[in-house]
Amino acid sequence: MFLGEILALWGYEICETATSGEDAIKEAEIHNPDLVLMDINIHGKISGIEAAGKIHSQGGMPVIFMTGYSDEETRQKAYTAHPAGYFVKPLHYDKLKEALMSIMYQKK
């Protein structure tokens, strides 16, 4: 919820949140957001990495991972989904804001 408040302060609109990989895919198809923020460790039968890969391949939406996993093996798996960014928690909000601005600028 805190991240949502920060994003709103920065002028971003959150169209939906999802608690499972399956829901994330569904919501991305429905809302067609400009960007998806995804945790690797998400509920459901598929991981955040798998969900991000499907979201990116279906709609070309950029996905940024926000995760507690900093190990190289997880990073390598995550990069198979072609993320626009990979941030390890705790988040450095200034770096996240810079990444969001860059992605939004590229989309325009």
N, C-alpha and C positions, 0 to 999 in steps of 0.2 A: 504494500500500500504506500509506503514511503516513497518508493521509486515513482509510482504513479503521480504523487503530489509534486515531486521534483520535475517530472516531464511536463506536467500541466503548467508549472511556473515558467518553464522554458518555452511554452507556447505550443506544445505538442498535444494532440488529442488521442486518447486511448479509445479505440473502437471496441475492443473486447479483450478479456483475459480468458485463458484456458488452463485447466488443471491436468490435462492429459495430452499426450502426443496426438491422439486421434482427434480430440476436440480442437487442438491447435490447427490441424490441417483443415478441419471443417470450417472453423471460424475464418481462416485465411481465405478460403474459397468464397465464403459469403461476403466478407467485408472488403477484400482486396486492399489490404493496407499498404502504405508506402514502405513500411519497414516492420519486421517482426523481431522482438526481443525474446530469446528462448533460453531456458535453463536446460542443461544437459540431463540433469536428474529430474525427470518429470514423471508423473503417474501414468499408468496405462500400459498397454502391451508393447508399445514401441517407445524408444528413447527419444529424447530431445534431438539427438543427432539425426535419427531416422526421420523424424517429423520435419526437421529443418531441411533435410535433403529433398523430401517430397514437396514441401512448400516452394522451395527454390526452383525445382525442376518443373513444377506445374505452372507457376505464375511468374517466375523470374524475380520474385520479391527478395530483396536483401534481408538476410538474417544475421543478427548479432547474438552470439552466445554470451551469457553471463552465468558463470559457474564457479563452484568451489574447487574444481579439478584443475590443478596446475601441472600435472605430470605429462610427460612427453607422449606417452601412449594415447591418453585421452585426447590431447591436442591433435595428434595425427588422425585419429578417428574422426574428430570434429571437422577437420579440414576436408574430408571427403564430401561434406555437405556444401562446400564452397561458401563459407560464411563471409560476411562483410566485415566481421570483427570478432574478437575473442577476448573477453574481459574476465579476469579472475577476481572473485570476491575476497575481501571487501572491495567494492567498486571505488575507483577514483573518478568522481563525477565530472571533473574538468576534462578528462580524457574521453569519457563517454559522450559528453556534450560535443566535443570536437568531432568525434566520429559521426554522430548523428547529423551535425551540420554539414559535414562533408558528403555524406550519403544523400541528404536532401538536396544539396546543391547539384550533385551529379544527376539526380532524377529530373531536374528542371530543364 
